[in-house]
């Protein structure tokens, strides 16, 4: 399976809710994909909408991105990916690319606003639900 994955941001909303220096701030990170129906633009191109959010705790800022994950490949592979997504089985390589792109963009936006920015890029876990262990709460968490 050879799929080319790219990300296009359509909307960026960011705001700093407090003035001054921020100390002891934690971030909650969330990636929702698909955030709508998977669109087939051609036999070799599919588009998966996604939303990415960062909320700061205590409430000092928020970032929200809406975008598209664009998949290019052969028709059979894209049909399989679309069917898996319809069956609630995410295509992890596409989600990881969207997450990496969103984190990198959020670093730039946070720097401009004077907000702390996320360090490190979380990795998606590909284990089935029954095999997942309870992870301790970290300053940066992700929900899929």
DOBA-472678 format. One line per 3 residues: their letters; for each residue x, y, z of N, C-alpha, C. Coordinates in pm, whole numbers, plus 50000, padded with zeros to 5 digits. Example, Ala and Ser with C-alpha at 12.3 -4.5 7.8 and 13.67 -1.06 7.14 Angstrom:
2
as = 51319,49431,50780,51230,49550,50780,51320,49670,50780; 51285,49775,50708,51367,49894,50714,51290,50003,50787
END
This chain:
144
xxx = 50085,49882,50000,50000,50000,50000,50089,50124,50000; 50077,50203,49897,50155,50325,49885,50059,50444,49878; 50050,50515,49989,49960,50629,50000,50042,50753,50030
xxx = 50022,50860,49954,50083,50990,49983,49985,51066,50071; 50035,51119,50183,49951,51189,50280,49996,51333,50291; 49902,51427,50279,49933,51568,50301,49823,51629,50386
xxx = 49854,51745,50445,49760,51812,50535,49740,51954,50488; 49616,51999,50491,49582,52136,50453,49496,52194,50565; 49542,52304,50625,49463,52371,50727,49367,52468,50660
xxx = 49241,52465,50700,49139,52551,50643,49102,52666,50737; 49116,52643,50867,49076,52744,50965,49167,52733,51087; 49214,52847,51135,49294,52853,51258,49230,52957,51348
xxx = 49196,52916,51468,49145,53009,51568,49234,52995,51691; 49288,53107,51737,49374,53105,51855,49353,53232,51934; 49350,53216,52067,49339,53334,52150,49407,53313,52284
xxx = 49464,53421,52334,49524,53424,52467,49423,53493,52557; 49385,53426,52664,49277,53474,52749,49324,53557,52867; 49454,53557,52896,49508,53633,53009,49628,53713,52963
xxx = 49660,53817,53037,49778,53898,53009,49890,53857,53105; 50011,53886,53066,50124,53863,53155,50186,53725,53139; 50282,53698,53226,50359,53573,53225,50273,53456,53274
xxx = 50280,53345,53204,50206,53226,53243,50300,53126,53308; 50263,53077,53425,50343,52977,53495,50255,52857,53529; 50316,52742,53533,50248,52617,53568,50120,52595,53487
xxx = 50136,52601,53358,50023,52581,53267,50035,52441,53208; 49925,52369,53205,49920,52240,53138,49836,52253,53013; 49859,52162,52919,49786,52164,52793,49711,52033,52775
xxx = 49591,52044,52723,49515,51927,52684,49501,51932,52532; 49552,51828,52465,49555,51824,52319,49456,51718,52271; 49379,51753,52167,49282,51659,52114,49280,51666,51961
xxx = 49284,51548,51898,49273,51537,51753,49147,51456,51723; 49055,51514,51647,48933,51445,51606,48937,51424,51456; 48943,51298,51416,48943,51268,51273,48880,51130,51253
xxx = 48791,51114,51162,48734,51220,51079,48634,51302,51159; 48628,51429,51127,48531,51517,51193,48409,51537,51103; 48403,51461,50998,48292,51465,50904,48307,51347,50810
xxx = 48224,51338,50707,48235,51225,50614,48363,51231,50530; 48417,51114,50498,48532,51106,50408,48484,51138,50268; 48553,51230,50202,48512,51275,50069,48603,51211,49964
xxx = 48545,51158,49860,48622,51101,49750,48623,51203,49637; 48738,51266,49613,48745,51371,49510,48770,51313,49371; 48839,51200,49367,48864,51131,49240,48893,50985,49276
xxx = 48908,50898,49177,48940,50759,49210,49072,50744,49287; 49160,50844,49277,49290,50832,49344,49311,50933,49457; 49206,51008,49495,49220,51109,49601,49101,51104,49696
xxx = 49131,51094,49825,49030,51102,49930,49069,51212,50027; 48968,51271,50091,48990,51379,50186,48919,51344,50317; 48996,51351,50427,48942,51325,50560,48945,51456,50638
xxx = 48830,51508,50679,48831,51630,50760,48878,51600,50902; 48944,51697,50965,48987,51679,51103,48980,51810,51179; 48978,51797,51311,48983,51913,51401,49090,51884,51506
xxx = 49166,51986,51541,49272,51976,51641,49252,52089,51741; 49257,52057,51869,49236,52156,51975,49346,52148,52079; 49385,52263,52130,49469,52270,52249,49399,52365,52345
xxx = 49377,52316,52466,49322,52399,52573,49425,52407,52684; 49443,52525,52738,49539,52546,52845,49466,52544,52978; 49528,52479,53077,49472,52469,53211,49575,52525,53309
xxx = 49543,52629,53389,49416,52699,53396,49386,52772,53265; 49260,52808,53247,49213,52865,53120,49287,52994,53088; 49392,52982,53006,49472,53098,52969,49482,53115,52818
xxx = 49436,53016,52744,49440,53025,52599,49377,52904,52535; 49350,52916,52407,49292,52806,52331,49334,52816,52185; 49353,52701,52123,49383,52693,51980,49290,52589,51919
xxx = 49235,52619,51802,49152,52525,51729,49190,52533,51582; 49218,52418,51523,49247,52408,51380,49144,52316,51317; 49095,52353,51201,49014,52264,51118,49089,52247,50987
xxx = 49095,52124,50939,49169,52101,50817,49127,51973,50747; 49210,51936,50651,49184,51817,50571,49312,51735,50561; 49296,51604,50573,49402,51510,50543,49374,51460,50402
xxx = 49469,51480,50312,49450,51444,50171,49531,51318,50143; 49462,51214,50099,49525,51086,50067,49526,51067,49916; 49643,51038,49861,49657,51008,49719,49716,50868,49706
xxx = 49651,50784,49628,49698,50648,49608,49609,50577,49509; 49626,50445,49500,49542,50372,49404,49402,50352,49462; 49308,50329,49375,49167,50322,49412,49139,50212,49513
xxx = 49201,50096,49499,49176,49984,49590,49219,50017,49732; 49336,50080,49747,49384,50117,49880,49294,50221,49944; 49251,50320,49866,49164,50424,49920,49026,50368,49955
xxx = 48976,50272,49877,48850,50207,49911,48860,50135,50045; 48972,50065,50066,48994,49992,50192,49003,50089,50310; 49076,50198,50294,49089,50297,50401,48952,50358,50432
xxx = 48874,50393,50331,48741,50450,50352,48650,50352,50425; 48656,50225,50386,48574,50124,50452,48616,50109,50598; 48748,50106,50623,48797,50096,50761,48751,50215,50845
xxx = 48758,50334,50789,48714,50454,50863,48564,50446,50891; 48486,50398,50794,48342,50381,50816,48315,50280,50927; 48405,50181,50941,48394,50078,51046,48461,50121,51176
xxx = 48494,50251,51188,48555,50310,51309,48696,50259,51336; 48769,50222,51228,48909,50183,51239,48992,50294,51175; 49056,50377,51255,49129,50492,51198,49251,50448,51118
xxx = 49286,50527,51020,49408,50505,50941,49519,50583,51013; 49593,50514,51100,49689,50578,51188,49798,50659,51118; 49854,50615,51005,49955,50701,50941,49902,50840,50905
xxx = 49778,50848,50859,49719,50979,50825,49698,51063,50950; 49652,51000,51056,49630,51073,51181,49762,51125,51239; 49867,51045,51229,49997,51088,51281,50050,51207,51202
xxx = 50033,51206,51071,50077,51320,50988,49998,51445,51026; 49866,51432,51043,49783,51547,51083,49824,51598,51220; 49852,51508,51312,49895,51547,51446,50029,51620,51442
xxx = 50126,51565,51370,50258,51628,51358,50247,51768,51299; 50169,51782,51192,50152,51911,51126,50084,52011,51221; 49982,51966,51292,49909,52054,51383,49996,52098,51500
xxx = 50075,52008,51556,50164,52044,51667,50267,52146,51618; 50328,52121,51501,50428,52215,51449,50367,52353,51425; 50248,52359,51369,50181,52487,51346,50145,52553,51478
xxx = 50102,52473,51576,50064,52531,51706,50183,52593,51777; 50302,52540,51755,50422,52599,51814,50442,52741,51761; 50426,52759,51631,50440,52893,51572,50333,52989,51622
xxx = 50208,52943,51628,50099,53028,51672,50116,53065,51820; 50151,52967,51903,50170,52994,52046,50284,53093,52069; 50390,53082,51991,50501,53176,52005,50455,53318,51976
xxx = 50374,53336,51873,50324,53469,51838,50233,53527,51944; 50154,53441,52011,50060,53488,52113,50123,53500,52252; 50243,53446,52268,50305,53447,52399,50251,53339,52491
xxx = 50204,53230,52431,50156,53116,52508,50266,53010,52512; 50269,52928,52617,50363,52816,52616,50326,52723,52501; 50425,52662,52440,50392,52574,52328,50427,52430,52360
xxx = 50358,52338,52293,50379,52196,52320,50517,52152,52275; 50584,52081,52362,50714,52023,52328,50696,51874,52310; 50758,51820,52209,50743,51677,52183,50614,51651,52108
xxx = 50614,51549,52029,50497,51513,51951,50446,51380,52001; 50322,51375,52051,50267,51248,52097,50259,51148,51983; 50275,51023,52015,50263,50917,51917,50128,50849,51935
xxx = 50065,50814,51825,49939,50743,51831,49967,50598,51865; 49880,50540,51944,49895,50402,51986,49813,50314,51894; 49874,50212,51836,49803,50126,51741,49752,49999,51804
xxx = 49762,49983,51939,49713,49863,52005,49561,49862,52005; 49502,49743,51994,49356,49735,52006,49313,49779,52146; 49186,49819,52159,49134,49872,52286,49158,49778,52403
xxx = 49138,49646,52384,49151,49555,52497,49296,49540,52543; 49393,49574,52458,49534,49562,52495,49591,49689,52555; 49519,49800,52545,49571,49927,52594,49579,49926,52745
xxx = 49691,49978,52796,49707,49991,52940,49663,50130,52980; 49624,50143,53106,49583,50273,53157,49707,50361,53166; 49710,50468,53091,49825,50559,53090,49805,50666,53195
xxx = 49911,50703,53268,49897,50811,53365,49872,50943,53294; 49799,51033,53359,49770,51163,53300,49898,51242,53286; 49921,51294,53168,50039,51373,53140,49994,51516,53110
xxx = 50088,51612,53113,50050,51749,53082,49986,51762,52944; 50026,51678,52849,49968,51682,52716,49899,51549,52692; 49768,51551,52669,49696,51427,52644,49626,51438,52510
xxx = 49590,51323,52454,49528,51323,52324,49413,51224,52324; 49304,51258,52260,49190,51172,52245,49162,51152,52097; 49140,51028,52059,49106,51000,51919,48975,50925,51917
END
